Amino acid sequence: MNNKVLLTGVSGWIAKHTAIELLNSDYEVLGTVRNDSLIEQTKETINKHAPIDNLSFVELDLLKDDGWNEAAQGCKYIMHLASPFPFKVSNNRNSLLAPAVDGTLRVLNAGLNANIEQFIVTSSIAAMFRKPIRSNPYSFDENDWTDENWKEGVGDYFLSKTKAEKAAWELMESKRLKNKLTVINPGGVFGDALDKKGGTSIEYVKQFMKGKFPAAPKWGILISDVKDVAKAHVACIGNTKVGGRRLIVGKEVKKLIELSQIMAEAMPEYAKKLPKKELPNFMVKLISFFDSSAKTMIPDLGITMQTDTSYAEDLLGLKFNPAKGCISETAKSVVRLGLV
C-alpha cells in the first residue's frame, strides 16, 4: 500500500514534529531540504522521537523547478510546510513572496502532475486576522482573510502567508480540485524545541527568558501546541470531511504577560528575568524603530483576539491542548538545550 508523503521543508521546526508524527503512524516520508547540509542534524533529531527507516531526503529549492516533478512521483500525499518566517521584519514587504507564493505553486503543480491524492498546506492565522478596521474584541474564522492592501499593518510575513494561501486555493479551484486541498492555520506555535535550530516562537521565549523584555507588550495571540499542529496534518490524511477547508488549530488566546507568568511558574529560577508588567503601547512603537521584531505586533496592540476552533477539532477528531502545557514545554526545552 502506498502511504508515501512528500513533506517540504522537513528541517523546519513544525515540519520535524510533523515528520515524527507521520513516522510513528507508519507513513513513509520523503523530506525536502534546501541544502543537503541540513540532512544529518534533521535525521538525528527525528531519530530521537521516531524510527527513521521510512525517512528519506531530497535537496530541492522552492525557487527552482528542478527536481520537484521527480520528487512528487510515487508519493500519495503532499504536506507543504516550507515557508520563510523571519524573526525580524523587512522594510520590503515583498521580500518573502518568491519562496512563499512561487514555492507553493511549484509544489502544488508538481503534485498535480503526479496525480497526488491529497494536499495539506500549512498557512497561518496571519492570513486571516489582520485588517485595518476591527472591533475590540474582534473575532475571525475560516472565511476571513487578511487585507493584503493594508500596507501599514501587513508586513512581509503576513503578506507572504496571505498571498501564498490565496494562490493555493486559486490554483486548486481552477483545476476543480478544491476538495483535494486542506489548509492548516495555526496561531503562535509553541512546544518542545527539539534541537537548537528552533523557530521564531522559540526565539521569543529565549528573549523573554534572557531578560531582554523589561515589560511585555499588550499583545495577544491564539496559542497552538506544536504537537496539535503535527497531529492535525496527519489527521487530514484520508479524511474526506476536511477537503476544501481552512482549519484553525489552537485552543486559547493568551497575552504575552500571561505567557510570561506560565514560563515563570514552569521555570521559577528564571522568574526574575521574565517581565511582570505590561509595556505602554507608545513604548512598543518607539522600540520598533530600533528593533524590527516589535513591528509585527503594533497593529494589534491592546486589541483582544477571539476565534472558535471547535469546528476544526470536530473535523479532525482531535481535542487541542490548552496553552499552559506547550508554553511550559518551550521554556523547559530551551533551558535543556542550553539556548538561554
Beta strands, then each sheet from edge to edge (+ up, - down):
strand 1: 4-8
strand 2: 28-33
strand 3: 55-59
strand 4: 77-80
strand 5: 118-122
strand 6: 138-139
strand 7: 181-186
strand 8: 188-190
strand 9: 216-217
strand 10: 220-225
strand 11: 246-249
strand 12: 252-255
strand 13: 278-279
strand 14: 305-306
sheet 1: 3+ 2+ 1+ 4+ 5+ 7+ 11+
sheet 2: 6+ 14+
sheet 3: 8+ 10+ 12-
sheet 4: 9+ 13+
end
